[in-house]
Amino acid sequence: MKNQYRSFYLLSVLVILLASVYPIYMGAAAFRSFLLNRIVLAEDYPKYIIPYTPICISLIAVVCLMPILYRIGKKHTLLISSVLGAVLFGVMELAFEQIPIVEFPFSSRQIPLQSWQLSLCAATPEVLRSIGKSIYAGNNPAFKVHFYLISLVIILTVINVVCGFMMMLKEQDYSKKKPLIVQLISAVVFVGLCILACFTAFYRNGTLNISSLSAILMSIFFVVFGVTFGVYFGCIFYQKSKWLSIAVPTVVSMATTIAMYAGELILTGGYLYRFGYGALCRPIGGIPFAAIDFIVIAVSGLLTCGLMLLLNRKKELPEQ
């Protein structure tokens, strides 16, 4: 069993390192340019340093230290690891946000890195150029709310998977094996969607009226986002009372999806992307939400609730 524990640890480190190759390369390239020139030229700026390079640095550090953290924390290993991961991310994120971007080699205007990143949320630089818009946006720190939320979910869920399986193998307690597998699947799908968004911006065209493909991808992203964080709480409260093991993950899932919509509202100045022109896609009354948005939020909660019911169905849960 000790060999299984060691093998899983080494495999976890290897997977995290391999998954982090490109984000770490992006960060190293930008940081090298900054050290040499005190700026980063726009054409030399790799996509999405924020937030993925800080995420990867945080995860590499925590996963490598996991055996030590287990010796220190025992039953509190997940809490200690999660706090450490969040703190490391915050420090690295703030450091990278200080890097200035220059859009043209001979321009004297310097743009904060987070302003550059804001534009990439709206559409790819190629699209923005084609429609005659600047490929950077004015600095509005509030837009980073949803970036930070996405980062936190990725960090917490990945740490939960690695810590959960390592403790399971170390202590030979397989009671949480099923929810951890579900968490692993949801985290992989969510990270995959994040990578797709990095390189395609979900094919958004720089306007609020987006294509059907873009609408479908964004809806899936929002739903998976909520489910992933809901399952995180489902793992923590697995086989507890009905409220803790089923209701809490469901509520968290819907709240997370709503928070993502709130981040979108901040990003787009109080508007939401329109998924079409039918009755389902028109804003209701004086609010920016359309019926389709409420459906996306509900689907996120229902999927999480269904997963929790399936995971907890074999044991009669005590009433709280």
Stockholm file with secondary structure:
# STOCKHOLM 1.0

chainA/1-320         MKNQYRSFYLLSVLVILLASVYPIYMGAAAFRSFLLNRIVLAEDYPKYIIPYTPICISLIAVVCLMPILYRIGKKHTLLISSVLGAVLFGVMELAFEQIPIVEFPFSSRQIPLQSWQLSLCAATPEVLRSIGKSIYAGNNPAFKVHFYLISLVIILTVINVVCGFMMMLKEQDYSKKKPLIVQLISAVVFVGLCILACFTAFYRNGTLNISSLSAILMSIFFVVFGVTFGVYFGCIFYQKSKWLSIAVPTVVSMATTIAMYAGELILTGGYLYRFGYGALCRPIGGIPFAAIDFIVIAVSGLLTCGLMLLLNRKKELPEQ
#=GR chainA/1-320 SS CHHHHHHHHHHHHHHHHHHTHHHHHHHHHHHHHHHHHSSEEGGGCCTTHHHHHHHHHHHHHHHHHHHHHHHHHGGGHHHHHHHHHHHHHHHHHHHHTTCEEESSTTCCCCEEHHHHHHHHHHBCHHHHHHTTCCSSCCCCGGGHHHHHHHHHHHHHHHHHHHHHHHHHHHHTCCTTHHHHHHHHHHHHHHHHHHHHHHHHGGGCBSSSBCCHHHHHHHHHHHHHHHHHHHHHHHHHTTTSCHIIIIIHHHHHHHHHHHHHHHHHHHHTTSCCCBCCSSGGGSBCTTSSCBHHHHHHHHHHHHHHHHHHHHHTTTSCCCCC
#=GC SS_cons         CHHHHHHHHHHHHHHHHHHTHHHHHHHHHHHHHHHHHSSEEGGGCCTTHHHHHHHHHHHHHHHHHHHHHHHHHGGGHHHHHHHHHHHHHHHHHHHHTTCEEESSTTCCCCEEHHHHHHHHHHBCHHHHHHTTCCSSCCCCGGGHHHHHHHHHHHHHHHHHHHHHHHHHHHHTCCTTHHHHHHHHHHHHHHHHHHHHHHHHGGGCBSSSBCCHHHHHHHHHHHHHHHHHHHHHHHHHTTTSCHIIIIIHHHHHHHHHHHHHHHHHHHHTTSCCCBCCSSGGGSBCTTSSCBHHHHHHHHHHHHHHHHHHHHHTTTSCCCCC
//
